[in-house]
Amino acid sequence: MPTEVWERVIDLCRTNWRLDGTRSTHPQVETQLRTDGTYETWQMCALVCKSWLPRSRYNLFAEVCISRPEQIDQLLRTLENHPTLAEHVVRLTITLPPDATTGYIPFNRAPLSQILSNCRTLDLRGVDWRHYHPRWHCLHSVPHFSWAHVVELFLPIDYLTPGGAARLIWSHPALAYLTLFHGLDYYGKLRASSIPSIHPSYQTLASRRERPRDACRNLSEVHIVTRSAVSTTISFPLQHLLGHTVTRLTLAMSRSSIDSPDLWNYIACLEQLEILSVSISASEYDPYSAFEDTLPTLMAHVKSRTTLRTLVVRHYSSS
């Protein structure tokens, strides 16, 4: 059979690829990444024959998953001994297994972002910011944390201040796709933490920070996902943090968490918004109450939009 056919077979071992070859980027689908033995499958593919080795090796290193602190050093040593392998890495994922003894993984190690120059996706859903010193993610304390080539970022915002979020998001000038998670870990399970209470004066100060000229300039898609049990609103200055260039916005929230002035103000400022998708978790006892409270506010913000082509509103049971 032609080489292209076997390469296609090897590529489709990936768990989050559809049969037509397109990748599903829905947040709930992404949580299933590397849970079905994909890595082991590619290892076996690499042992089939020499002609299968290059494509299997590409897939083995295309997505690097770090779950323990010592793996950072192991990765750096591997790439130092085999520099060409760094070219294969297009996604770096930081996650923590349920039995992890430490929540700190030094993924901002100085040479890593420079070595992984082809990395396009940075998935930080496994990061627990409670294990990082506050100065770690403040605006000017991490000079080496600059992934200029990353276009897709998955960022948990539990226990992350507006200043910390700004520092992390603005460190990716090429960013085009951003997903913010609140109350969900890498595996899609509920996280016990929440966004800390932010004093209004601190939020105002954070919104006055000057955003770099190239920050979020290419940002076109934003997804905000919260767990159904979250009762707090997202009190982040989204308009200042993310800019106005977004054309697609997806919200998956509880009825209470979506009632956020910062969120509604952000929607109002998106003059180029073309697609808006809103999913609200509703009580099984009164599934339509979420629409009664949210729809009027939502329609008031979008009814005069001339650029909006698609509006999707759905609800799902929180049970």
Buried (B, 14 or more C-beta within 10 A) or exposed (E): EEEEEBBEEBBEBBBBBEEEEEEEBEBEBBBEBBEEEBEEBBEEBBEEEEEBEBBBBBBBBBBBBBBEBEBBEEBBEBBEEEEEBBEBBBBBBBBBEEEBEEBBBEBBBEEBBEBBEEBBBBBBBBBBBEBBEEEBBBBEEBEEBBBEBBBBBBBBBBBBBBBBBBBBBBBBBBBBBBBBBBBBBBBBEEBEBBBBEBEEEEBEEBBEBEBEEEBBBBBBBBBBBBBBEBEBBBBBBBBBBBBEBBBBBBBBBBBBBBBBEBBBEBBBBBEEBBBBBBBBBBBEEEBEBBBEBBBEEBEEBBEEBEEBEEBEBEBEEBE
